Amino acid sequence: MLRKQNLFSKLFITSLILIVFGCKQNVKHTISKVDSVKKKIVKDWNKTIPGNFSNQTEAVFDSSQIAVFLKKYPDFNAYAPDINLFYSKRKFAYAWYANNVLIEQAGNLADRLNHLQNEGIYKAIPYPKSLDSLVFDNHPKPKEAKSNITTELMLTAQYFVFSKLAFQGMSDSVSRAINWYLPRKKVSYNDYLDSLLKKPGKGGANAISEPVYRQYDLLKNFLAKYRQLESTEKWNPIVVNQKLKPGDSAGVIPAIKKRLYKLEDFKGDTLSTVYDDELKEAFKQFQLRHGLTADGVAGAGTITELNVPLKKRIQQIMVNMERCRWLPVSLNTDYLAVNIPEFKLHVYHADSLLWSCNVVVGQKVHQTVIFYGEMQYVVFSPYWNLPESIIRAEVLPAMRRNPNYVNEHNMIITGKENGLPVIKQKPGPANSLGLVKFLFPNSYSIYLHDTPSKSLFGESSRAFSHGCIRVGEPAKLASFLLKYDTTWTAARINKAMHLGKEQQITLKQKVPVFIAYFTAFTDRANKLNFRKDIYNRDGQLASMILSGKGSY
């Protein structure tokens, strides 16, 4: 059967929002209520996409036909409110026909539904054979064409199926089950369908953007590339029996060059056995894309990443496409985003990346929570109020071994609570929070802060904390957060950081903070990046996707 080219796939995805992460102490594993600090940001990303009625208004049908259709195709009953609302707004005018002929979007939608695996989706749609037959078979001659109410309603019902699968993703119960506590986006797909079906005006079809975080479309392109590689390449492990460095020659080098060429990192002569400068630069790019030290040396870690099966990479891409479905479409404000597996803090203004820096995140046994908050305070020369978990597990045993432990670590005991001493560490360069901390109230006791342990920022894997996020450039972050108060110059910030006296500043404008978890993403150069699944979060979601049994 003839398939029309998929115009849907050419639509641009709306603006980029984030990659995020956080740190935790005494984490509560139940989802907290979205309290007042979140209202503004939630309101921003829940805005519906403006709808426009499509041009065709003359051909209409009787509203009772919807009930007749749903009786014949009961699997669409869950979408009855959406279908009725859509047509009541249109005064029951046909949406998928113009001059009694199906418009191009009809074939595009059916084609995309028939190839849901291209979206990283394995869930079966209702009545696929009926859809195929109604849209692609038995086309009459133009003079004999007639609008078909069953085809019309089938397409609308299937659109809402598609929007739920591809734009909204798995249900809230799934995201909560895998400890994703970021509020989920809400979009009026009813209004979006109106916009989609509107006859393209100035700017053409590409003026319409799909209601999904921009990374989704970028990852989808790489999903197609990696599936093509998997269908044509054996991808056998490359065995390196010696340590290779620039200038060496070895029989295995052509195989390495060919693989890097297929991964779009190498562009030189793939037959040469010499570890030349081109191969060194290719390794550097590959290492950067995989969060490794970019030294251009073919170490064991680099070769291990080079040998990761394509099947696993494809699963990583699909898992992160699903996460993209849950995110806000765009955000027109300043915000901070931390990606846990990337060990990076990203600072944005209106979806434009301003700068990034390294962070240290929670160890596997002290995992940082995926959630949202709003930055409210900058605290210079902070005290560190030790959490009960650290007092119980670390400080008390140390005090038993060394009675002078508290004094030696510049700490004081201020009382007793829950059978434990209340301990805080005084401000100063040796303070575990460093010279400044950044507070965004949350029930997980997570915040961003400086650290005296600067050497950890040079590690390629930086999961060392008890849950809180250590920031590699704290003075720069303080300057960004205080930019609306011109009295906070760089000199004043530096002085406050070294004053040795705690000073808390309330921000004039709260700043959204996103803590998220992405093991596959594209960078600003449109290079595909992978990171290790440090908290083992990918497997459960991958199994739900591939089985087609995930709850939607």
N, C-alpha and C positions, 0 to 999 in steps of 0.2 A: 504494500500500500504506500502511496505517495505521502511523504512527510514534508511539511513546509519547514523552511529554515527557522531555527529557534531564535526569534527576535528577543524573547525574554532574556536569553543569556547575554545579550549585548547591553542590557540596561546597566547603568552605573549604580554601584552601591553607595549609600550615603556615608557621610564623613566619619572619619576614624575617631575612636574614643579612648581606648586605653589598653594597657596591660598592667595588672596590679597585684599587690601582695601585702602582707602585714605580719605582726609578731604577737605572741600570746604569752600570758602568764595566767595560770589557773583557768584555762579555757573551759567555758561552759559549752557543751556539745549540743545544746538545744538552740534553735533559732530564736533570736531576740525579737521583740516587737520593734517595728519601724517607728521610732519616736519622732518627736518634733524636729530634731536636727536634720532629719532626712526629707522633710516635706518639700522643700524648695526643689531639690535635685530630682526627686521622684516626679514632681509635677512637670518639670522640664522634659523628662524623657517619656512621659506618658501622653504627651500631646499627640493628637491624631494627625495623620497626614491629610491636608485639605482635599476634599472631594469635589469633583466637577461632574455634572451630568453629561453623559455622552450625547452626541448630536441627535441621534435617532430618537424621535418621540412619537412618530405617527403610528407605527405598527405596535399594537398593544394586545394583551391577552386578558382573559378573565382570571381574577385572583384565585378562584376556586381550583384552578389547574395546579396550583402548588400542592394543595392537599392530595389531589389525585396522584401527582408525581411521587410524593413522599409515601403514599400507600403502596405504590408499586416498587419503590426503592427505599425500604425502611432504614437501611444503614445510614441514611442521610438525616434521620430525624433529629440528631444532636445539633444539626446546623439549621433547623427550621427557623429559629428566630432571626438568624443572619439573612437567610434567603428572603423571608417575608419583609424584613426591614429594608433590604436592598431594593426590592421591587416596589414597595410602597413609596419610597423616595423617588422612584422613577415613574410613578403613576402607572406601573405595570407595562412599561414599554420594553420591547425586546432589547437586550444588551449585546447579544453576540451576532446579530444579523444587521445588514444594511442592504436595502433593496432586495430583501428575501434571500440574500447570499451570506454565508458565514464570513465574518471578518477575519483578517489574518491572525489576530490574537487567539482565536479559537484553536487553530491548528498548533500555534505555539504552546498554548497551555496543555493541550492533549499530548504533544510531543514531550514536554517536560515531565508530565506525570508518568508517561511511559518509560522514562529514563531517570527515575528518582535516584538510582545509584550514583548518577553524576553529581547529585547533591549530597552524597554521603548518607543516603537514607535507604533502608532496606524494609521499611514498613509497607505492607501491601495496601493499595488503595481499594475502595469499594467499587465493584462493577467495572473492572478494567475492559472487559470484552465489549460491554455495552457502550462505553465511552468511545472505544476505537471504532466500532461499527457506525455509531451515530455521526462521528466527526469525519471519518475518512472514506466510508463506503457509500455507494449509491448516490453519487452527486448528479442531480438532474441537469438538463441543459438550462442555460440562463433564462430562456423564455418560460420554462416550466418550473423554475425555482419557487420554493415556498418555505416560509419560516416554519420550523418544526419545534413545537413547544417542548417536547421531550428532550431534544438536543439542547435547546436553550437552557432548560432547568438543570440538565445533566452538567453542562459546562459551569454554571454558577455554583452548583453544589460542589463540584470537583475543585473549583477555585478555592472554596473555603477549606476543603480538605488539604489542598496544596499549601495554602497560607499557614495552616496550623502546623504542618510537617516541616516546611522549609523556612518559614519566617519566624515561627514561634518556638518550635522545637519541643522537646519532651516536657512533661508536666512539671509543676513545681515540686511535686513529691519526689521526682527523680533527682532534681538539682539539690534538694535538701538532703536526700539520702546519701549523696556524695559530698556533703559538707560545703555546699555552695550557698552562702548566705547573703550574696548580693541581691537586692531587690530585682525582680524580673521586669523587663520592659512590658508595656502595654500599647498596642497600636490598634486603631480601628481599621481592620482589614476590609470592612464594608465600604468605608470612604476611600480606601486605597484602590479598591476594585473600580470604583467610579473614575478615579484619576487614570487608572491604567487603560480603561476602555475609551477614554476621551480621545477623539480624533487628534493626532499630533498637530500642534500648532507650531509657532516659531520655536526653533530649537529641536524639533523632531522628537522621535520616540526616546532618544537618549536624555531628554529633559526629565523623564520620569525615573526616579530612583527607587530601588527596592528597599523595603523597611527592615534592613538587616545591617548590623555593624559592618563597616567596610572590609575588615579582614576576611569576612566570610567569602566574598567573591574572589579575593586574591588567593585564598587557600583552595578554593574550588578549581582555579586554573591549574594549580600545582597538583591537585588530585588527579586531574586528567593526564598531566605529564607523567606522573609516577605510575599510573595504571598502564600507560603506553609502554613505559620502560619494563614493567613487570611482564607484559605480554610478549616482549621481544628479547629480553635478556635473562640469562640463567642466574647471574649475580652470585656466582660461587665465591666462597671466601678467598680473599687474597692472603697468601701465607708469606710472611716476611721472616726469614731466618736470621737476619742480621740487622743491626741498628743502621739505618740509612740516614745520611746527612748530605747536604749540598756538596756537589763535586764527585760523589761516588758514582760508580757504575754497577748495575746489577740486572740480571735477567728478568726480575720481577717488575722493574720500573715501567716497561711499556704497559703492563696490565694495570698498574696504578694510574698511569696517565690516561688510559682509555676510560677508566671508571670516573676519574675526575672530569674528563671531557663530557661524559654522559650526564654528569651532575651539574654541568655548566660552570665548573670552576677552572678548567684548564682549556687553553686554546691553541697550544703549540703542537709540535711533532709527537704523535703518540707512538711512533715506532722507535724512537731513540731510547737507548738504555742508560742515558746519562741523567743524573739528578741535577738538572740545570736550573738557572734562575727562574725560568718560566714555571717549572714544577714547584720551586720554593714558594713563589707568589701564589700559585694555585692552592698549595697546602695552607698558606696563611688565610686565604679567603674561606676555605673549607673549615678551618679551625674557628674562625670568627663566627661562621654560621652555626657552629655546634657548641659555642660557649667554651672552647678550649683556649689555652694559651697560644696566641698566634705567633709562633717562632719559626714556622716553615719547616720544622723537623718532623720526620715521619716516625714519631714515637708510638709506643704500644697503644696509648689511648686514642690517638688519631686513626690508626689502622683499625681499631675496634669499631669506631664510629663509621669508618669507610665500609665495613663489612656488615653493618646492620641490614637485615633483609628488607627488601622493598615492601613486603607485606606488612611489616611492622611500621614502616614509615607511612604507608597508606592509612593504617589504623590511627596513627598519631594525627594525621591531617584531618580525618573524619571526626575524631573526638573533639578537636579544637574548633572545627566548623560548628559542631553542636553547641559548644560553649559560646560561640559568637552569636548564636540565635537568642541567647538569653540576655545579651547586653543592651544598654541604651543605643539608639541609632546614632545620635550625635549629642553634643553638649556645647552650648555657647557661653562658656565661662572658663575661668581658671580652674584647673584641677590637678591633683597628683594621682599617679597610677604606678603601682608596684607589681611587677610580675615575679612571683615567687621562684619558679624554676630558672628564670633568667638572672636573678639576683640583681635587679635593676630598679631604680626609681626613675620614672619619666614625669617631667613637668610640662604641662600643656596650657595653652590658651586657645579657647574656641577650636579644639581639635587639631591645633597646630603644635607640633612638638617643639618646645623651646630648648630644652637640654635634658640630659640624663646623667645619672651617676650610679656607681656601684653601691649595693647595700648588702648587709649580712642579715640572713633570715633565720628562722627557727630550725633547730635540729629535727631530725625525724621523730625523736621522742618528745619534742616540744614544738609541734607543728603550728605554723602561723595560720590563722583562720582566714577564710575567703569571705570578705564582708565589705560593707560600705559605711563610711562615717564622714563627719565634717570637721576639718581642722579649726580649732577655736583659740588655742593658746600657744604662745612661744614662751618657754621658761628658760631664762639664762642662769648660769651657775646653779643648776638644780641640786636639790637633795635627791637621794635615791631611797625611796621607801621600799625596803626589801619585801617581796611577797612571801606569804607563809610557806609556800612550797619550797622556796630556796632556803629560808631559815631552817625549816625542818630537815631537808635533805642534805644541805651543805654547810650552813653556818654552825648549827648546834654540834655536829660531829667535829668540826674544826675547833670550836670553843673547848670541847672536851680534851682535845689533843694539845691545845695551846690556850691557856687562860687569858692571855693578852691579845688574842686574835682580834677582838673588836677594836681595841685602840690602835693596833698596828695597821688596820685597814681603814682608819679614819672614820669609824662608825661610832654611833651612840645608841644606847638603849633608852627609849623614852617611856616605856610602860610594859604592860602585859595584856595579851588578848588571846582568847581561845587556847589558853594553856601554853602560849608561846611568847617569848619576848618580842616587843615591837622595836624593830631596829631600822635606823636610817643611816645612810652614808653621807657625810658632809660634802658640800661643794668643793670642787678643786680639780686639778688635772688628772688625778688618779681615780676620780669618781667613775663608777661603772657606766654612768649615763653620759660621761664626757662633760662638755662645757655648755650644752644646750639640749633641751628636749622639746618635742612638738606633740601637743595633746589634741586628740579628737575623741571626745567622750564615747565610750562603748562598753558593753558588758563583758568584753573579753580581756580587759586590762592590757590592751595593745596600744603602743604609741611608737613614734619615731624618735631617735635620739643619736647624739654623738657617741663616741667611744674612745677610750685611750688606746685601744688595741688596733692601731692603724694598719698593722701588717696584714691583717686578715682580708683587707680589701684587695690585696694583690693576688689572693688565691682565685683559681678559676671556679671552684665550687665553694660557696660561702654560706653554708647552713650550719652556723655555730651558736646561735643565740638560744635563749630560753623562750623565745617567741617574739619578742619585740624586734623592731627593724632598726638596725644601726646604719646611719647614713654616712656615705663617704665624703660629702661636701656640705656639712651642716651650716657653715656661715653663709654659703650661697643660697641654701634653702631658706634660712632666716631672712635674708635680704629679699627674696622673692615674696615671702608671706607678708612682710612688713612694707612692701613697696607703696602702699596707699598712705603711709605715714612718712612724709619726707624728712622728718626729724631723725628717723632711724638710718643714719648713714653707715657706711662700712666701718668707719672708725668707731662709731658709737656701739655698733654690734660687737666688734672685737673687744671693746672695753668691758661691755656687759658680760661677755663670755668668760672673761678672766677676772672679774671683780671678786669672786669668792663669796658673794652674797646673792641669795636666790632672788630673782626678779621675774614675775609673771606678767606677760603682756597679752591682753585680749585683742584679737584681731578685729579690725574695723569691718572686714568682710570675711565670712567663713569660706573655707576652701574645701570642696569635695575631695575625698580620699577614697580610692578604689583599691582593694586588695584582691587580686585575682590569680588565676593559675593557668598559664598557657605553655604547653610544651612544643607547640608548632605555631609559627607566626612569620609574617613577612616584615622586613625592615624597610627603611625609607628608600633604599636602592632596589626595592622589589626582589630582594634575595630571600629565599626560603630559609628560615632558621629552625633548628630543632634543639631542644634541651632535655636533659635527663628528667625522668618522672620521679623526682626526689622523694615524694610522699606516696608513691604508688597509687595515684588517683586515676590514671588513664584506663586501667584494665577493666574495671567494673562498667564504666561507661561504654567502652569499646564492645564488650560482650552484649550489652543491651542494644547497641546500634546494629551489630552484625546479625543478631538473632531475629531482629525485627519485632522483638517482644517488649521493647521499651514503651512505657506509658506516655501517651500523647493527649 
